[in-house]
Amino acid sequence: MPLARRSLMDAAAARFGWRRAYGDTTQVDALLTEQTETAYTEAADHAALATAKNDDVLTVQPCVLDVRGRVLADVLYLEGVLTGARNRSLPPELIERLEDAVGHGHELTVLLADTVRITAAHATGH
């Protein structure tokens, strides 16, 4: 739902980094759609900036390192969520999805680390 349609409580919670749980799949779908639209809107700006800025392998490296650090931190947080879900015997389907997300997240961190290694290798000519 657009920011204008959110409640004052939702806006205040978002401002302080608090998250609200939604029991209605329609609300969840709307939030996921909004999240995706916002990301793609911002991606256009990021792509233009990255195209202008990242003109050799060493300028790419810090960006990839930053992303890897954020992804790794989020994946480790998700591992904690997964542990909690397992310990509380939450639905198996939820646990399976969390396991998949954690596994893919770790795969992404490996790919990003390999990307960083490639930037260093190309910078030194190896």
C-alpha positions as CSV (number, residue, x, y, z in Angstrom):
1,M,0.0,0.0,0.0
2,P,1.4,3.5,-0.8
3,L,2.8,5.5,2.0
4,A,-0.2,7.8,1.9
5,R,-2.5,4.9,2.7
6,R,-0.5,3.6,5.6
7,S,-1.6,4.3,9.1
8,L,0.2,6.7,11.4
9,M,1.2,3.7,13.5
10,D,2.7,1.9,10.5
11,A,4.6,5.0,9.5
12,A,5.9,5.5,13.0
13,A,6.9,1.9,13.3
14,A,8.8,2.0,10.0
15,R,10.6,5.2,11.1
16,F,12.0,3.4,14.2
17,G,12.8,0.2,12.3
18,W,10.1,-1.8,13.9
19,R,8.3,-4.4,11.9
20,R,4.7,-5.3,11.9
21,A,3.4,-8.8,11.1
22,Y,0.5,-9.2,8.7
23,G,-2.0,-12.1,8.9
24,D,-3.7,-11.3,5.6
25,T,-2.0,-12.5,2.4
26,T,-3.5,-9.6,0.5
27,Q,-1.7,-7.2,2.7
28,V,1.5,-9.2,2.4
29,D,1.2,-9.3,-1.4
30,A,0.7,-5.5,-1.5
31,L,3.8,-5.0,0.7
32,L,5.9,-7.3,-1.5
33,T,4.7,-5.5,-4.6
34,E,5.5,-2.1,-3.1
35,Q,8.9,-3.4,-2.0
36,T,9.7,-4.7,-5.5
37,E,8.5,-1.5,-7.2
38,T,10.6,0.7,-4.9
39,A,13.7,-1.5,-5.5
40,Y,13.3,-1.4,-9.3
41,T,12.7,2.4,-9.2
42,E,15.8,2.9,-7.2
43,A,17.7,0.4,-9.3
44,A,17.5,2.7,-12.4
45,D,19.3,5.4,-10.4
46,H,21.9,2.9,-9.1
47,A,22.5,1.5,-12.6
48,A,23.2,5.0,-14.0
49,L,25.5,5.9,-11.2
50,A,27.3,2.5,-11.3
51,T,27.8,2.8,-15.1
52,A,29.4,6.2,-14.7
53,K,31.5,5.3,-11.7
54,N,32.6,1.7,-12.1
55,D,35.1,2.0,-15.0
56,D,37.7,-0.6,-13.9
57,V,37.9,-3.7,-11.7
58,L,39.1,-2.0,-8.6
59,T,36.2,0.5,-8.5
60,V,33.8,-2.5,-8.6
61,Q,35.4,-4.2,-5.7
62,P,34.3,-2.0,-2.8
63,C,30.7,-2.1,-4.1
64,V,30.7,-5.9,-4.2
65,L,32.3,-6.1,-0.8
66,D,29.7,-3.9,0.7
67,V,26.9,-6.0,-0.8
68,R,28.5,-9.2,0.4
69,G,28.8,-7.8,3.9
70,R,25.1,-6.8,4.0
71,V,24.0,-10.1,2.5
72,L,26.1,-12.2,4.9
73,A,24.7,-10.2,7.9
74,D,21.2,-10.8,6.7
75,V,21.8,-14.5,6.0
76,L,23.2,-15.0,9.5
77,Y,20.1,-13.2,10.9
78,L,17.9,-15.5,8.9
79,E,19.8,-18.5,10.4
80,G,18.7,-17.2,13.8
81,V,15.1,-16.9,12.5
82,L,15.3,-20.5,11.2
83,T,16.7,-21.8,14.5
84,G,13.8,-20.1,16.3
85,A,11.3,-21.6,13.9
86,R,12.8,-25.1,14.4
87,N,12.9,-24.7,18.2
88,R,9.3,-23.6,18.3
89,S,8.2,-26.4,15.9
90,L,6.6,-24.0,13.4
91,P,5.1,-25.4,10.2
92,P,7.5,-27.5,8.2
93,E,6.8,-25.6,5.0
94,L,8.0,-22.4,6.7
95,I,11.1,-24.1,7.9
96,E,11.8,-25.5,4.4
97,R,11.5,-22.0,2.9
98,L,13.8,-20.6,5.5
99,E,16.3,-23.4,4.9
100,D,16.2,-22.6,1.2
101,A,16.6,-18.9,1.7
102,V,19.6,-19.4,4.1
103,G,21.2,-21.9,1.7
104,H,20.8,-19.6,-1.3
105,G,22.0,-16.6,0.8
106,H,25.2,-18.5,1.6
107,E,25.6,-19.4,-2.0
108,L,25.3,-15.7,-2.9
109,T,27.9,-14.7,-0.4
110,V,30.3,-17.3,-2.0
111,L,29.6,-15.9,-5.5
112,L,30.2,-12.4,-4.3
113,A,33.4,-13.4,-2.5
114,D,34.6,-15.0,-5.8
115,T,33.7,-11.8,-7.6
116,V,35.8,-9.8,-5.2
117,R,38.7,-12.2,-5.7
118,I,38.4,-11.8,-9.5
119,T,38.7,-8.0,-9.2
120,A,41.9,-8.4,-7.2
121,A,43.3,-11.0,-9.6
122,H,42.6,-8.8,-12.6
123,A,44.1,-5.8,-10.9
124,T,47.4,-7.6,-10.4
125,G,47.3,-9.3,-13.8
126,H,46.9,-12.9,-12.5
